[in-house]
């Protein structure tokens, strides 16, 4: 039997360690934090979007009922008149405005029944009394069908009640699933933190779900539990915790006088896609009421807001899927030609998968056309592609220069929804500047992951694409990405998308 030399074994182990992908740096969480992280949490629904959808449903439903009754009864008797259609739209618009004034477009109200029904019936009745009064003073009472008006009132009211009963069942189901909760963590586990947790938990119909508290102090001022909520770790653990479970709000229970401590903590936490607020419930210094935002009756001062939320998120989703779907259909012939060229140029698969950073540091698989020789593939991007890199195929050199290798990422946008058309480019998980990971080279690097990454972006159309071989290139990418996040709009996305083909032709000197 052949013996194996100890030096040979050592050399083999060292070689394997050198070729193995480096381990990711993950903070170790406490057992209390892990117990929460390991729970299955469903995505949240925006109360603002829910209320907006209900408004739209009310308007469409009432308009259809009014017009249908008009065509069923009044048109056969006296013919069609546009004045009726205008009156119906006026009634439904006024009804929605009155419902809004009565505060019944709130998720908390949707959960109830008696209060919601009372406010809705009185508002609907007020709208019809107002319409009758206007018709009387305009001397139009004789021209309006009383049968149609009565039918519109009662059928519309019945439809509203039925819709609200269905909405009540839905909202209660979502509440049981935790989709309407604002998952909150408290910074500061002293007596002030305990008072804050107690104030949040005692509020009726509150959507605040306090997961626990974090505190750096190890002395007697730091309590192990605050009003029943456990201490989950130190402030440095919050970033890792928020990346492994859904966190919607970080609330500081520290006094405003602790300015230096708060600033030091904010430098660590602002990279997260969450709302960050400073509780003002124990502060003796009081500002004007409009300076505060309220969690129930607890006053808070806004510090950072999560970017692209509520209706902005809906608009971006629609933009990605509608425009992205159209671009995908138009790009299919080009993609077929590129796939054929890749297949004929060198052996191996046509597509290449690589782990990239997604939203909130989520690891996602990004699709690209293969541009390297298959036996030299680098799924961890441990080695940057440079000019005249021998690993790049002939076809690969062309599709990388023109960014045609990125086209399969349209499937990520349209079908997987883990990429956007426009956003910060997703960097490889082990992307490095020389020997340092990107987050070690640039302060606040992970703040670019507060939104979903994109196929193209503000940095790319300004020439910051391709090889990263010095600190300025990664610094500028992050600066442009942060500018995009802070100034996002659908028009901004459209501008970047339209400018991308021009930028690919004129600003490709760093693309190899």
N, C-alpha and C positions, 0 to 999 in steps of 0.2 A: 504494500500500500504506500502510495507516494505521500511524503510528509510535506507540510506547508511551513515555510520559514516565517518566523514572527515578523520580520521586517516586511515580507511580502504582504502579510495580512494587514499590517499597519498602513502600508502604502495604498492598498486597495480601499481601506476604510476612509483614508484621507481623500482619495480621489472621489469616492462616492459622496462624501460630505461636501466636497467642492462643487460637484455637479447638481446636488440636490437643491431644490428651490428654498430660499431662505424662509424661515418661519416668520409669520406676522407677529407684530408686537401687540399683544392684547393684555389689558390690565386684568388682574384677578379680582373678581367681585366677591363681596361677602355672601354668606349663605342666605341671609335675608334678601339681598338683592337678587341672587340667583333664583330664589323661589318665585319672585315676581317675573323675572326674565323668562323663565321656563313655562309660564302660563301662556296659553294660546290667546292672542289678542286680535280682534278683527279691525279692519280699517274703520276710521271714523267717518261719519256723515256730517256735513256742514249744516248747522241750523239756519244759516243765512240762505243757503241754496235751497233747503227744504221749504222755507217760508216763501222764497221767490217762486218756486215751482207751484206751490199751492195757490199763490196769487194768479199765476198764469192759467192754472186749471180752472179756477173760479171764473175768470173772464171768458175763457173759451167755452166752458160748459154753459154758462148763463146766456151767452150770445147765441149758441146753437139752439138752446131751448126756446128763446124768444123768437128767433127767425123761423124755426120749425113750426111753432104754434101759429105764427103769422101766415105762413104759406098754407097751413092745414085749414085755417078757419077764415081769416080775413081776405086773403087773395081771391078765393072763389066767389066771395060776395061782392067786393068792390074793386077788384083788380090790384095790380102791384103798384106800390108807391114807395119811392126811396125815402120818404120822410119817416116811415115806420122803421126802416133799417137804421137810419141815423138815431132815432129815438131809442131803439134797442141797445145800440152801442153806447149811447149816452148813459142809459140806465145801468148797464153792466160796469162801465168805467166808474160811475159815481158809487156803485155798490162796493167795488174794490177799495176805493178811497175811504169810504165810511168804515169798512172792515178794518182797514189799516188804522184809522183814527180811534177805533174801539179797542185796538191792541189785541186782536184775535189772531194775528199772524205771528205767533210765537210758539215755539215748541212746547213750552211749559203749559200754554193754554190748550194746545192740541191734545195733551194727555188727559185733561178734564172733560167733563160732559155738560154739567148744569150751567156753569159760568159761560162756556163757549156757546151753548145753544141760546142762552138768554141774550147775550150780546149780539149774536148773529141775527136772531129773529127781530130784535128791536132795530138793528141797523137796516135790515132788508125792508122792514115796514116803513122806516123813515125815508128811504129812497123812493118808495112808491108814493108816499104822501107828498114828498117834494115834487115828484113828477106830476101828480094830479094838480097841485097848487100852481105850478108853472103853466100847465095846460089851461087851467081856469083863467088865469090872468092874461094869457095869450089868446083867449077865446078860441081854443082848439078842442074843447071838451066834446063837442058834437061830432067831430071828425075821428075820434078815437073809439075803437071797438071796446066796450066795457067787458064783453065776454073774453076777448083776447087778453086784456089787461089783467083780469081776475085769474085767468088760467096761467098767465106768466108768473104772477105772484105766487100762487100755491104750488105749481109744478116746480118753479125755481127754488122755492123754500124746501120742498121735499128733497130735491136733488142735492141742495146744500147740506141738509141734515144727513142724508145717506153718505155723502162724500166725507163729511167730518167724522162719522162713525167709523168708516174705513180708515181714515187718517189716524184716528185715535188708536185703533188696533195696531196699525203699522208702527206708530211712535212708541207704543208700549213694548212691542216686540224688539224694536231697535234699542230701547233703553235696557231691556233684559240682556241683550247681546253686548252691551257696552259701547255701541256705536255712537251714542250721543254724549258720552262722558268726556270731560276734559281731564285727561290723565296728568296729574300735577305732582311735582316734587317740590319740597320746601328746603331752602337753604338756611340753616340756623336751627339747631335743636336745643335752644335754651328756653327760658320761660316765655320770651317773646314769641318764639316759634310755636310753643305749646298753645298760647292764646290764639295765634293765627289759625292753627289746625282746628282748634275747638270752634272758633267763629265760622270757619268754612263748613264744618260737619253739622252744625246745628241749624243751618239755613234750610228752609223748606223749598222743595223743588229745585235744589241746586244740581248743576251738572258737573260739579267739581268732584273728582275722585282722587283723593290724596293717597299716593302710593307709599310715601315715606319721606324721611328727612335726611339731609346730608350735612355734615359739619366737620371741619378740620380739627377742632379742639378736642383734646383728650382729658381735660381737667373736669372738675365738678360742674362747670357751667354747661357742658354738653350732656343732655339727657339721652338715655338709651331709647326712650319712647316719648313721643309728644302726642298727648291726647289719644293714645292707642295706636299711633302710627310709628313704626319702628325706624330706628336709625339704620340707614342702608350703606353708609360708607362716608368717605371723604369727598370734598368737592372735586378732586382730580378724578374720582370714579364716575362722575355724572356723565361725561362724554361717552365713555364706554357703555354705561347703563342705557343712555338714550339711543345708542346705535343698535342695541340688542332687544329693545322693546319699545313700544310706542309711548312717547312722552309728548304732550301737547303744550305744557306750561311749566316754566321754572319760576318759582315765586320766592323772592328773598324776604326773609323775616328780620333782616338786620336793619338797624336804624340808619337814617340818612347820614348821621354823624360818622358812621364807620366808612367814610368815603374811600380811603385807601384800600381797605379789605375788599370792598365791593368791586372797585376797579380791577384789582388783581384777579378776582374770580371771573369777572366779565371777559377778561382777556382769554380765558380758557373756554368759556361757554358760548361766546358769540358765533362760533363756527357751526352751531347746531341749528337745524331748521325748526325751531320752536319759538313760542312767545316767551319773552323774559320780562318779568315785572318786579317792581319793588313795592312791597307792602307798606302802606302808610297808616295801618290801623293803630299803631302805638306812638306815632310821631306827634310831638307837641307842636311842631311847626306845621301850620295848615295853609294850603294854597286855595285858590278859588275852586269851587266845585267842578268847573269845566276842565280843570287841569287833571282831574282823576278819571280813570276808568274803573268800573266797579265789578266785583265778583259777588253778585248778590248785594249785600250791604257793606262789603269790605272794600275800602278805597285802595287803589293801587296806582302807581306811576309806571307808565310804559317805558321800557328801556330799549328792547329790540322786538320786532315783530317778524314772525315767520313769513318769508317771501312767497308770492304767488299762491294765494289761498282763496277759498270760497269761489266766487264767480270767475275770478282770474284763472283759477285752476281749471274750471269747466271750459272757459274760452280756449285755454292752451291745449287741453285735451281734444277739443273739437278741431282746432287748427291742425294739430299733429295728425289726426286720423283722416280728416277730409282732404287736406292738402297733401299729406303724406301718401294717402291711398292713390290720389291722382298722379303724383310724381312716380309712384311705384309702377302704375300701369304704363305710363309713358316710357319708363326706364327699362321695362322688361326686355325689349329687343336688344338694347345695348348690353344689358346684363347677360343675355344669352350669348352674344358674340364674345364678351370678355370671358365667360365661363369656358367657351370652346377654345379660345386662345390659351387660357391657363392649362387646360387639359392637354392640348397638343404640344405645349412648350416644354413641359417637364412632368415626370411621373408624380403621382400623389393626388390627394383630394383637391377639389376645386375651391371649397370653402375652408376657412381657417377660423377657429374659435380662440378667443383670448379673454382671460379674466381682466375686467376693468372695474374701476370705481364707479358705482351708480349713485343714486340719491341717498344721502345720509350715510355714505361709505358702504352701502350695500354692494356685494360682489355680484356682478352680472357677466354673462357670456355675450361678448360682442362678436358679430359675424363680419368677416371680411373675405374678399377674394384672396387666395393664397398668392403671396408675392415672393416668398423665399423658397429655396429648394426644400422639399419635404423632409429630408434627413437632417436639415439644419434649422428646422422650425424652432421658434423660441416662444413658447406659450406664456412664459413668465416675463418676457421682455427684459431679461436680465442683461442683455447687451443691446445697446442702441444701434439702429441702422444708420450707417454713415455713408458719405459720398464714395461711390465706386465700391460699395460693400460686395464682396464676392458671394455672399449668401443670396443676393437678390437675383432672380431670374431675369431673362431678357424682357418678357412680358411684364414681369413684376416691376421692373424699372419704369416702364411707361405708365402702368396703372397707378403706381405710387405717386409719380410726378403729377398726374392729372386727377388724383384722388378717386379714380374709378374703382379702386379696391374697397372704397367705403360704401358703395351702393347697396350691398346686402344688408347694411344696417337699417335700411328702410323696413325690412321684416321685423327688426327689433322695435321700430316705431309703431308700425301699424298693427302687428299681431301680438307682440309681447308687452308693449307699452312700458318698457324699461329704458327707452331712449326717447328724446324729443327731436324734432327736426332741427331746432335751434337751442343751443345751450352751451355751457362749458364742455369742451371736448373731454371724453372719458379717458383718463390716463391709466396705463397699466398699473396693477396693484404693486408691483415691485419696480416701478419706474424710478430711475435714479439720475442724479446729476453727479457725474464722476462716481464717488463711493457713497454719497449721501442720498437717502430717499428724499423725494420732493418735499414732504412735509417737514423734513429737517433743514432743508435749504431755504424755505420761505415761511415766514411767520403768517399764520392764518390761512395756510394752504387749503385746509379742509373746509373753509368757509365756502369754497366754490362748489361743494357738494350739497349745499342747502337746497338746490333745485335739481331736477332731473338733467343729466348730461344730454348733449345734442350731437347730431352729425356734423353740423357747422356751427360757428359761433362768432361773436364780436371780435375775439382775439384773432381768429383765423382770417377773417376778411381784412384785418389790419396788418397782415403779414406775419403774425406770430404763430407759425405752424412748422411742422417738420422736426428736424433734429434739435435736441436741447443739449448744447454742449457748453453753455456758460450760464452763470447765475442770472444775468439780465433777461435771458429768454424765458426762463420759468417765472421770474418775477413779473415780467410784462404780461405773460399769459394770465397770471392770477389777478393782476390789476384790471385788465380788460374784462375778465370773467366777473369780477365783483361789481364792476360798473354796469355790466349787463343785468346782473341780478337786481341791483338797486333801481334800475330804470326800465325794467321789462314792460312791454306792452305788445299787443298783437301787431300794431303797426311797426314796432321795432323788429319783431320777428320777421315780418314780411320784407322789410328793408334788407335785413341781413341775408335772407334767403335769395332775394333778387340780386344782391351784390356778390354772392358766392361765386357764380361762374366767372365773373370778371376778375375776382381776386385769384381764382385758380390759374388764370392765364397770365396775370401780371405780377403776382406775388408768390412765386413758387420756387424761389432760389434756395430755400432751406429744406425742400421736400426731396428726399432721396429714395 
